[in-house]
């Protein structure tokens, strides 16, 4: 009889111990569940904040402008070529850039260049992409509505057969036809002006090139 009572007591003790262990596991699981939920919620909140800030930053970058030319000015040489005296920054930016001249001759620019392997564009380019082409040693031919069609056609033919050049309209420039390279610019009277060939010979992949030999293909083609 005593043995049976002892067995029952032991069984009840084991059951009670198992019950306490189960209750302890349940409490532990509840704590872990709550903690995991807190972590998930916190992660979602942080992720949402980061996403919103990222979108805000993208928006502000796109809307912001900066004058990347810094302090400087054009100085015109005896040959008629204007040279920018002052530092031209070369940062890659995703925002619009306010340049000191139109067309610009350098400064902060988009990380993607305009194709400049003799490419002729019939629409105005984004300056930030074209400036990157200048950094690669390209000469940029631009013209406004006052330029003669015969000159435009003749210059386009020249550009098409000259690597590291590009051409596009530029309504806001002050002269009908202008040639630009990194840090240098000049006006020409027309396609037959001998200064066109002189400018090309000196500045297509010239000594002014910040990144000589850099690609003029595999960029933007408008």
ZILINBEL-V716727 format. One line per field, one symbol per residue. ss: DSSP state (~ for helix, > for strand, _ for the rest). phi: phi as a letter, one per 20 degrees, with the letter a starting at -180 (. if undefined). burial: # if it has 16 or more other ideal C-beta (glycine too) atoms within 10 Angstrom, else .. A space follows every 50 residues. Layout:
# ZILINBEL-V716727
ss: ???
phi: ???
burial: ???
This chain:
# ZILINBEL-V716727
ss: _~~~~~~~~~~~~~~~~~~~~~~~~~~~~~~~~~~~~~~~~~~~~~~~~~ ~~~~~~~~~~~~~________>>>>>_____>>>>>_____>________ ________>____>__>>>>______~~~~~~~~~___>>>>>_____~~ ~~~~~~~~~~____>>>>>_______>>>>>__>>>>______~~~~~~~ ~~~________________>__
phi: .fffffffffffffffffffffffffffffffffffffffffffffffff ffffffffffffefcbeefmeraeceefeneedfeqfdfcfecdefceef bcffdqpgbffdefgcemedddcgefgffffffffeneddecbdfeffff ffffffffffdcfmcbbafbfefedgccdccfmbabdcerfefgfffffg fedflfffffcfnffdcmdecm
burial: .................................................. .................##....#......##.#...#.#..#.###.## #.########..#########...###################...#... ##..##.##..#.#######..#.##############..#.#..#.### ..####.##....#.#..##..
